[in-house]
């Protein structure tokens, strides 16, 4: 059974930083697409945004709104996925979820929530002005 457990969320002022972690167990972690998604307070699950994904060889993809501020990485030895978030702003306020699956289109991992079948419970990030 695949399990993903996020941590690291919290409240921070605009301009601050947080690092999210996601510990993964129950499958061959290194061979999957891994991603971070977020769901804003007023949005439904169907409006989750693909923040960043990373594939088995370390290639990454980011949403335009976080490029240059967020960094996705993973430690295969620890089965842990990370999201370093810098220069946070109020629009980054959301529940953040990590997810894993073979979400591949054209040979690349894609930031499409519907292609990910394994999800964590989420960790809340709140950014105040």
C-alpha positions in Angstrom: 0.0 0.0 0.0 1.4 3.4 -1.1 1.7 5.9 1.7 2.7 9.6 1.4 3.0 11.7 4.5 3.6 15.5 4.2 5.1 17.8 6.8 6.6 21.2 7.1 3.6 23.5 6.5 2.9 26.4 8.7 2.3 30.2 8.9 4.8 32.6 7.5 4.9 36.3 6.6 5.2 37.3 2.9 8.8 37.1 1.8 9.5 34.2 4.1 10.5 30.6 3.4 9.2 27.1 4.2 10.4 23.6 3.2 7.9 20.9 2.8 8.8 17.2 3.1 6.9 14.1 1.9 8.0 10.6 3.1 7.0 7.9 0.7 6.6 4.2 1.4 5.0 1.1 -0.2 6.4 1.1 -3.7 9.4 1.6 -5.9 9.7 5.3 -5.1 12.6 6.1 -7.4 10.8 5.0 -10.6 7.7 7.2 -10.3 6.9 10.8 -11.1 6.6 12.7 -7.9 4.9 16.0 -7.5 3.6 18.8 -5.3 0.1 20.2 -5.9 -1.8 22.8 -4.0 -5.5 23.6 -3.5 -6.4 27.2 -2.5 -9.0 27.7 0.2 -11.8 28.7 -2.1 -11.1 26.0 -4.7 -12.3 22.5 -5.1 -10.2 19.4 -5.6 -10.7 19.6 -9.4 -8.9 22.9 -9.3 -5.7 21.7 -7.7 -2.6 23.3 -9.3 0.4 21.3 -10.3 3.1 23.2 -8.5 6.1 21.1 -9.5 7.0 17.6 -10.5 10.3 15.6 -10.6 10.9 12.4 -12.6 13.1 9.4 -11.9 16.3 11.0 -13.3 15.7 14.4 -11.6 14.2 16.4 -14.4 11.8 19.0 -13.1 8.8 21.1 -14.2 7.3 24.0 -12.4 4.2 26.1 -12.7 4.9 29.6 -14.0 3.7 31.2 -10.8 6.4 29.5 -8.7 9.4 29.4 -11.1 12.5 31.0 -9.5 11.0 30.8 -6.0 10.2 27.1 -5.4 12.6 24.1 -5.8 11.5 20.5 -5.9 14.0 17.8 -5.0 14.2 14.3 -3.7 16.4 12.1 -1.6 16.1 8.5 -2.9 18.0 7.0 0.0 15.4 8.6 2.4 12.4 8.1 0.1 11.6 11.7 0.7 10.4 14.4 -1.6 11.0 18.1 -0.8 9.7 21.5 -1.8 11.7 24.5 -0.9 9.6 27.6 -1.1 11.2 31.0 -1.0 9.9 34.5 -1.3 6.4 33.4 -0.4 3.4 35.6 -1.1 -0.2 35.5 0.0 -1.3 33.8 -3.2 0.8 30.8 -2.2 -1.6 30.2 0.7 -3.1 26.7 0.1 -3.2 23.1 1.2 -0.1 21.4 -0.3 -0.2 17.8 -1.3 2.4 15.5 -2.5 1.5 12.8 -5.0 3.2 9.9 -6.9 2.3 7.9 -10.0 3.6 7.1 -13.5 2.1 10.4 -14.7 4.0 10.4 -18.0 3.0 12.0 -21.3 5.4 12.0 -24.2 8.2 10.6 -21.9 8.0 13.4 -19.4 6.3 13.7 -16.0 3.5 16.2 -16.2 1.8 18.4 -13.7 -1.7 17.0 -14.2 -3.4 16.0 -11.0 -5.8 13.6 -12.7 -2.8 11.4 -13.7 -1.7 11.0 -10.1 -3.4 8.2 -8.1 -1.5 8.3 -4.9 -1.9 11.3 -2.6 -0.9 12.4 0.9 -3.2 14.1 3.3 -1.8 17.5 2.8 -0.1 20.2 4.8 -1.4 23.7 5.2 0.7 26.7 4.1 -0.6 30.2 5.2 1.2 33.3 4.1 0.2 36.6 5.6 1.0 40.1 4.4 
